[in-house]
Amino acid sequence: MLRVENLRKSFDDFKAVNGANLDVPAGSLVAVIGPNGAGKTTLFKLITGQIKPSGGKIIFDGQEIGGLAPHIINRRGIAMAFQIANIFPRLTVFENVQVSVLAHAGKSGSLFQPARSILVSETNDILRDTGLLNQAWRVAGALSHGDQKILEIAIALGSQPKLLILDEPTAGMSPEETTTTMELVQQLAATRGITILFCEHDMQVVFSVATSIMVMRQGQTIIQDHPEAVRANKQVQDAYLGGTDA
């Protein structure tokens, strides 16, 4: 579904991504890990069009998307939930998700009209799938940290993505919230047929959830393979012995 080939991004003389390669097959849950500063978040921003690459290729569903605008990439089927929850805190949980559903349906003009009757079932389906239906009319800013992160995933689902990218989906969560969130991610992948690409600090989460792991160091790909092969790789062990896991 997604293939990244020799991707590069420089900021003046700093090479944030310097030869990244990544394969994300349809239906997989692929993790990207590496020491702090390895280039993981920059890689995700390149894939989603938030920044433009200096070189290399990003191929999604057989088409080159590198350098396209974020809204075009989103329309083609890639959505991202960020490390810091990006929600509308004064809107209700329902309205947060409905905004995304309306935008995807080309009905964003309805945001300035009484909209509770528009695409309600589609919005409720997402809330039900993410476990937020019973909090639909709560103000989003009053949710717990963990539920705000899940709400952002729900918002991302409003665009009906083929590929969902999660940047640190369990950052700041308790162990219980982490377990709940990753079980939800696996469930969404199975029930909605969504491919997942994620970055995560918690190595226990990574090795228990991912079907494939790509390891970055200094902007480059060290290895991408199944979890046990990655765990046994000496370069990976050296990378983590020398820095903080990310």
Helices and strands as residue ranges (DSSP letters): E 2-11, E 14-24, E 29-33, H 40-47, E 55-60, E 63-64, H 70-76, E 78-81, H 93-104, G 108-112, H 120-129, G 133-135, G 140-142, H 145-157, E 163-167, H 175-192, E 195-199, H 203-209, E 212-217, E 220-225, H 227-232, H 234-241
